[in-house]
Amino acid sequence: MTERIRKLQGKVIDIERTGEFTIDEEGNKWEKCIFTVELTNFSKRTPNEVMPKEIKGKKVKVVRYCCFDWHYKIGVRKTLEPDETEAVLLGKPTKTVFW
């Protein structure tokens, strides 16, 4: 039996910069950001999944780290990790996804 891996996707509608930074081994400065993502569908890698009506259009907050200018784009597609997807589907917020 194979485990079903599902990933929700949505459109970034806002990015809140927290001012919390970490520096990686290469000296890059990464800022903790909170993305507001409006859920649109499942990833195209899971074409047989049907998104529940009650979460389509739901706005969730997703924690990510940003370093480069292209990380801060509004209007782009953002994919949730499988554990974040399951948390949204179960209605149970986590440290990286909440509403």
ZAMIZA-347236 format. One line per 8 residues: number of its first residue (from 1); their letters; for each residue x, y, z of N, C-alpha, C, O, CB. Coordinates in Angstrom, 3 decimals, padded with zeros to 6 digits. Atoms other than C-alpha are relative to their C-alpha. Glycine has a CB too. Example, Ala and Ser with C-alpha at 12.3 -4.5 7.8 and 13.67 -1.06 7.14 Angstrom:
2
1) AS) 000.890/-001.190/000.000/012.300/-004.500/007.800/000.900/001.200/000.000/001.936/001.181/000.665/-000.992/000.027/001.246 | -000.820/-001.190/-000.060/013.670/-001.060/007.140/-000.770/001.090/000.730/-000.261/002.198/000.899/000.414/000.462/-001.415
***
This chain:
99
1) MTERIRKL) 000.843/-001.182/000.000/000.000/000.000/000.000/000.887/001.244/000.000/001.804/001.352/000.814/-000.959/-000.001/001.222 | -000.787/-001.228/000.048/001.409/003.392/-000.942/-000.741/001.118/000.719/-001.965/001.229/000.652/000.301/000.402/-001.460 | 000.593/-001.127/-000.716/000.850/006.453/001.176/-000.326/001.108/-000.987/000.453/001.397/-001.896/000.951/000.517/001.108 | 000.455/-001.072/000.877/-001.077/009.242/-000.500/000.650/001.305/000.437/000.480/001.733/001.579/-001.550/000.120/000.019 | -000.626/-001.287/-000.303/000.944/012.468/-000.662/-000.791/001.071/-000.723/-000.883/001.089/-001.951/001.515/000.027/-000.421 | 000.816/-001.062/000.573/-001.237/015.504/-001.153/000.613/001.345/000.364/001.124/001.527/001.468/-001.471/-000.093/000.497 | -000.506/-001.335/-000.247/-000.173/019.122/-001.479/-001.006/001.018/-000.516/-001.357/001.024/-001.696/001.379/000.202/-000.663 | 000.879/-001.095/000.403/-002.513/022.091/-001.497/000.827/001.124/-000.583/001.995/001.305/-000.238/-000.838/000.508/001.190
9) QGKVIDIE) -000.637/-001.172/000.577/-001.676/025.142/-003.552/-000.920/001.189/000.143/-002.132/001.059/000.313/000.363/-000.233/-001.476 | 000.779/-001.219/-000.041/-002.757/028.712/-003.444/000.811/001.156/-000.548/001.954/000.996/-000.977/-000.466/000.296/001.421 | -000.638/-001.208/000.509/-001.924/032.239/-004.475/000.406/000.872/001.184/-000.381/001.092/002.104/-000.949/000.775/-000.968 | -000.492/-000.889/-001.056/000.218/034.497/-002.269/-000.695/001.345/-000.144/-000.608/001.990/-001.189/001.558/000.164/-000.069 | 000.691/-001.294/000.055/-001.865/037.560/-001.402/000.623/001.032/000.935/000.315/002.221/000.846/-001.467/-000.179/000.348 | -000.675/-000.937/-000.893/000.322/039.067/001.335/001.223/-000.682/000.607/001.249/-001.900/000.781/-000.964/000.503/001.114 | -001.194/000.513/-000.666/003.755/038.684/002.929/000.323/000.935/001.157/000.526/002.135/000.972/001.212/-000.116/-000.993 | -000.358/-000.767/-001.193/004.480/039.815/006.468/001.445/-000.329/000.356/001.779/-001.487/000.606/-000.966/-000.317/001.200
17) RTGEFTID) -001.396/000.187/-000.371/008.175/040.315/007.217/000.101/000.134/001.519/-000.328/001.144/002.077/000.933/001.036/-000.731 | -000.020/000.004/-001.460/008.855/039.446/010.865/001.206/000.715/000.600/001.174/001.115/001.763/-000.031/-001.408/000.493 | -001.210/-000.603/-000.539/012.320/040.923/011.226/000.892/-001.001/000.723/001.948/-000.632/001.236/-000.363/001.113/000.934 | -000.831/001.061/-000.588/013.625/037.588/012.582/000.906/-000.557/-001.091/000.433/-000.938/-002.162/-000.885/-001.140/000.633 | -000.958/000.444/001.005/016.793/036.540/010.756/000.835/-001.174/000.486/001.044/-001.360/001.685/000.907/001.142/-000.395 | -000.968/001.058/-000.248/019.064/033.526/010.535/001.003/000.059/-001.148/000.656/000.457/-002.260/-000.691/-001.425/000.110 | -001.042/-000.032/001.030/022.338/033.226/008.625/000.446/-001.429/-000.266/000.744/-002.181/000.662/001.215/000.897/000.434 | -000.402/001.361/000.352/023.228/030.064/006.709/001.520/-000.132/-000.114/002.254/000.832/000.103/-000.655/-000.416/-001.314
25) EEGNKWEK) -001.434/000.290/000.095/026.641/028.444/006.160/000.713/000.857/-001.041/001.915/001.098/-000.935/000.207/-001.460/-000.327 | -000.596/-000.794/001.076/027.213/030.551/003.045/-000.052/001.495/000.290/000.362/002.309/-000.536/-000.706/-000.289/-001.312 | 000.065/-001.413/-000.376/026.587/033.817/004.888/-001.254/000.721/-000.476/-001.359/001.937/-000.321/001.191/000.706/-000.535 | 001.256/-000.616/000.438/023.115/034.417/003.393/-000.887/000.268/001.210/-000.979/-000.554/002.122/-000.738/-000.908/-001.026 | 000.878/-000.426/-001.088/020.705/036.260/005.689/-001.443/-000.329/-000.392/-001.973/000.246/-001.342/000.170/001.535/000.304 | 001.349/000.454/000.283/017.274/034.550/005.745/-000.963/000.601/001.011/-000.727/000.533/002.217/-000.076/-001.537/000.020 | 000.992/-000.613/-000.866/014.229/036.355/007.129/-001.239/-000.886/000.107/-001.750/-001.390/-000.893/-000.379/001.391/-000.521 | 001.245/000.746/-000.216/011.280/034.547/008.673/-001.151/000.876/-000.474/-001.287/002.022/-000.045/-000.180/-000.409/001.514
33) CIFTVELT) 001.143/-000.729/000.558/008.156/035.606/006.753/-001.268/-000.827/000.174/-001.230/-002.056/000.231/000.231/000.333/-001.501 | 001.293/000.673/-000.080/004.488/034.804/007.088/-000.784/000.366/-001.259/-001.177/001.515/-001.459/-000.787/000.404/001.309 | 000.724/-000.177/001.253/002.765/034.343/003.742/-001.486/-000.240/000.250/-001.858/-001.209/000.911/000.541/-000.961/-001.102 | 001.438/000.265/000.025/-000.996/034.709/003.446/-000.291/-000.597/-001.367/-000.057/000.031/-002.399/-000.863/001.314/000.270 | 000.254/000.743/001.238/-002.055/032.149/000.852/-001.491/-000.290/-000.092/-002.091/-000.830/000.837/000.830/-001.326/-000.052 | 001.403/000.328/000.266/-005.537/031.899/-000.645/-000.026/-001.326/-000.750/000.443/-001.412/-001.885/-000.720/001.140/-000.826 | -000.026/001.347/000.571/-006.086/028.190/-001.331/-000.844/-000.088/-001.266/-001.973/000.400/-001.319/-000.494/-001.018/001.026 | 000.693/000.097/001.289/-007.047/027.368/-004.906/-000.296/-001.443/-000.421/-001.353/-001.724/-000.985/000.826/000.674/-001.070
41) NFSKRTPN) 000.179/001.377/000.451/-006.579/023.634/-005.501/001.115/-000.883/000.545/001.987/-000.422/001.282/-000.034/-000.068/-001.538 | -001.112/000.886/-000.292/-004.393/020.594/-005.036/001.053/000.162/-001.086/000.757/000.625/-002.187/-000.471/-001.473/000.104 | -001.089/-000.015/000.972/-001.033/020.388/-006.778/-000.392/-000.861/-001.200/-001.141/-001.829/-001.066/001.329/-000.508/000.639 | 000.333/000.779/001.194/-001.240/019.115/-010.341/000.598/-001.404/000.043/000.261/-002.238/-000.798/000.484/000.723/-001.245 | -000.555/001.347/-000.167/000.782/016.087/-009.180/-001.006/-000.941/000.676/-000.783/-002.150/000.750/001.299/000.060/000.824 | 001.076/000.815/-000.586/-002.395/014.893/-007.432/-001.303/000.321/-000.734/-002.223/000.892/-000.149/-000.145/000.268/001.551 | 001.141/-000.407/000.824/-004.916/015.251/-010.279/-001.333/-000.611/000.412/-002.384/-000.081/000.049/000.268/-000.353/-001.415 | 001.262/000.646/-000.366/-007.497/012.901/-008.757/-000.599/000.530/001.299/-001.692/000.124/001.692/000.209/-001.480/000.121
49) EVMPKEIK) 000.500/-000.569/-001.246/-007.883/014.905/-005.549/-001.017/001.100/-000.295/-000.844/001.897/-001.217/001.162/000.552/000.851 | 001.019/-001.039/000.126/-010.965/017.069/-005.179/000.051/000.847/001.263/-000.050/000.330/002.376/-001.433/-000.614/-000.221 | -000.104/-000.896/-001.138/-010.654/020.099/-002.959/-001.363/000.191/000.656/-002.339/000.506/-000.024/000.580/001.349/-000.432 | 001.272/-000.224/-000.695/-013.364/020.327/-000.291/-000.475/001.449/-000.166/000.323/002.382/-000.069/000.143/-000.342/001.497 | 000.561/-001.341/000.220/-015.681/023.297/-000.922/000.290/000.950/001.143/000.522/002.140/000.930/-001.491/-000.089/-000.207 | -000.158/-000.875/-001.165/-015.246/024.589/002.610/001.402/000.586/000.156/001.588/001.536/000.916/-000.351/-000.757/001.238 | -001.331/-000.602/-000.102/-011.520/025.224/002.160/000.441/000.724/-001.275/001.460/001.415/-001.270/001.008/-001.064/000.340 | -000.353/-000.728/001.224/-011.476/026.526/-001.421/-000.177/001.493/000.264/-001.250/001.941/000.669/-000.881/-000.466/-001.221
57) GKKVKVVR) 000.035/-001.434/-000.255/-010.625/030.212/-001.136/000.381/000.386/001.423/000.493/001.569/001.744/-001.357/000.519/-000.299 | -000.395/-000.263/-001.394/-009.650/029.855/002.532/001.379/000.654/000.007/002.253/000.295/-000.781/000.008/-001.321/000.848 | -001.283/-000.682/-000.131/-006.810/032.145/003.563/000.735/-000.596/001.184/000.238/-000.588/002.310/-000.185/001.538/000.173 | -000.822/000.589/-001.049/-004.050/030.436/005.525/001.328/000.751/000.071/001.774/001.349/-000.909/000.232/-001.518/-000.258 | -001.316/-000.607/-000.213/-000.796/031.752/006.970/001.021/-001.117/-000.049/000.861/-002.150/000.602/000.074/000.785/001.367 | -001.038/001.009/000.170/002.320/029.840/005.970/001.350/000.635/000.332/001.697/001.680/-000.218/-000.009/-000.583/-001.454 | -001.308/-000.521/-000.402/005.732/030.373/007.596/001.067/-000.531/-000.962/001.177/-001.736/-001.188/000.335/-000.399/001.476 | -001.109/000.345/000.892/008.681/030.416/005.188/001.153/000.959/000.288/000.963/002.012/000.897/-000.433/000.071/-001.513
65) YCCFDWHY) -001.167/-000.869/-000.135/012.188/031.866/005.169/000.372/000.546/-001.367/000.403/-000.189/-002.353/001.197/-000.761/000.632 | -000.277/-000.701/001.251/013.119/034.411/002.500/001.397/000.614/000.053/001.845/001.086/001.098/-001.067/001.093/-000.267 | -001.340/-000.569/000.071/016.533/035.578/001.340/000.154/000.892/-001.227/000.732/001.976/-001.146/001.048/-001.111/-000.021 | -000.197/-000.704/001.261/016.378/036.724/-002.257/-001.269/000.731/-000.418/-002.363/000.389/000.030/000.432/-000.976/-001.094 | 001.143/-000.841/000.370/014.111/039.300/-003.903/-001.168/-000.787/-000.582/-002.321/-000.409/-000.373/000.437/001.040/-000.992 | 001.106/000.773/000.596/012.104/036.656/-005.806/-000.787/-000.792/001.045/-001.858/-001.311/000.732/000.543/-000.957/-001.060 | 000.750/000.671/-001.065/011.058/035.088/-002.490/-001.161/000.855/000.506/-002.081/000.336/001.138/000.930/-000.344/001.161 | 000.983/-000.937/-000.549/008.948/038.177/-001.705/-001.089/000.384/-001.005/-001.656/001.472/-000.897/000.704/001.249/000.482
73) KIGVRKTL) 000.972/-000.352/001.049/006.584/038.065/-004.719/-001.439/-000.307/000.408/-001.746/-001.371/000.945/000.330/-000.745/-001.286 | 001.446/000.144/-000.205/002.838/038.578/-004.379/-000.604/-000.529/-001.305/-000.122/-000.201/-002.390/-000.667/001.375/000.427 | 000.698/000.482/001.192/000.496/036.763/-006.774/000.541/-001.299/-000.557/-000.017/-001.837/-001.513/000.056/001.029/-001.055 | -000.568/001.258/000.495/002.686/033.687/-007.247/-000.670/-001.188/000.675/-001.316/-001.049/001.714/001.523/-000.041/000.238 | 000.547/001.224/-000.560/001.635/030.119/-006.614/000.917/-000.502/001.115/002.139/-000.473/000.975/-000.175/-001.078/-001.097 | -000.761/000.547/-001.131/002.736/028.619/-003.283/-000.596/-001.365/000.319/-001.814/-001.516/000.419/-000.044/000.961/001.266 | 000.431/001.358/-000.305/002.581/024.908/-002.502/000.289/-000.315/001.457/001.393/-000.073/001.945/000.695/-001.019/-000.921 | -000.178/000.414/-001.382/002.061/023.643/001.024/000.661/-001.371/000.037/000.499/-002.173/-000.883/-001.351/-000.023/000.747
81) EPDETEAV) -000.619/001.309/-000.207/004.077/020.702/002.322/-001.106/-001.003/000.347/-002.188/-000.603/000.776/001.092/000.057/001.136 | 001.029/001.006/-000.304/002.205/017.392/002.789/-000.537/000.078/001.434/-001.739/-000.075/001.647/000.559/-001.379/-000.241 | 000.476/-000.082/-001.383/002.066/017.787/006.590/-000.849/001.253/000.223/-001.797/001.233/001.008/001.186/-000.009/000.972 | 000.805/-001.227/-000.086/000.754/021.353/006.208/-001.362/-000.204/-000.656/-002.383/000.261/-000.150/000.738/001.183/-000.664 | 001.250/000.308/000.695/-001.859/020.139/003.723/-000.922/-000.806/000.899/-002.106/-000.490/001.023/000.277/-000.767/-001.303 | 000.827/000.832/-000.873/-003.074/017.463/006.122/-000.516/000.804/001.189/-001.651/000.604/001.622/000.796/-001.219/000.490 | 000.433/-000.848/-001.120/-003.201/020.024/008.967/-001.183/000.872/-000.410/-002.139/001.017/000.352/001.166/000.886/000.494 | 001.105/-000.836/000.492/-005.430/022.314/006.866/-001.254/-000.853/-000.186/-002.346/-000.457/000.224/000.386/000.696/-001.338
89) LLGKPTKT) 001.149/000.873/000.248/-007.675/019.429/005.818/-000.649/-000.472/001.298/-001.863/-000.668/001.354/000.428/-001.204/-000.829 | 000.520/000.430/-001.298/-008.036/018.344/009.457/-000.445/001.168/000.880/-001.063/000.967/001.925/001.050/-000.805/000.727 | 000.369/-001.176/-000.786/-008.530/021.919/010.687/000.838/000.170/001.256/000.369/000.716/002.254/-001.445/-000.078/000.379 | -000.883/-000.067/-001.162/-005.551/021.681/013.054/001.243/000.816/-000.332/002.141/000.318/-001.011/000.396/-001.415/000.469 | -001.172/-000.849/000.280/-003.069/024.592/012.909/001.296/-000.611/000.559/001.273/-001.367/001.531/-000.213/001.407/000.597 | -001.326/000.442/-000.448/000.675/023.882/013.284/000.912/001.220/000.109/000.460/002.356/-000.035/000.606/-001.064/-000.983 | -000.952/-001.110/-000.091/003.834/025.969/013.742/000.230/000.670/-001.347/000.576/001.850/-001.400/001.324/-000.491/000.557 | -000.286/-000.573/001.319/004.160/026.468/009.978/-001.242/000.338/-000.820/-001.124/000.995/-001.855/000.847/-000.948/-000.777
97) VFW) 001.225/-000.363/000.716/000.515/026.743/008.869/-001.118/000.213/001.030/-001.364/-000.627/001.896/-000.398/-001.110/-001.049 | 001.085/-000.347/-000.916/-002.350/028.450/010.688/-000.919/000.994/-000.690/-000.642/001.430/-001.807/000.551/000.587/001.337 | 000.948/-000.950/000.596/-005.312/030.752/010.065/-000.612/000.861/001.055/-001.436/001.722/000.748/-001.092/-000.723/-000.772
***
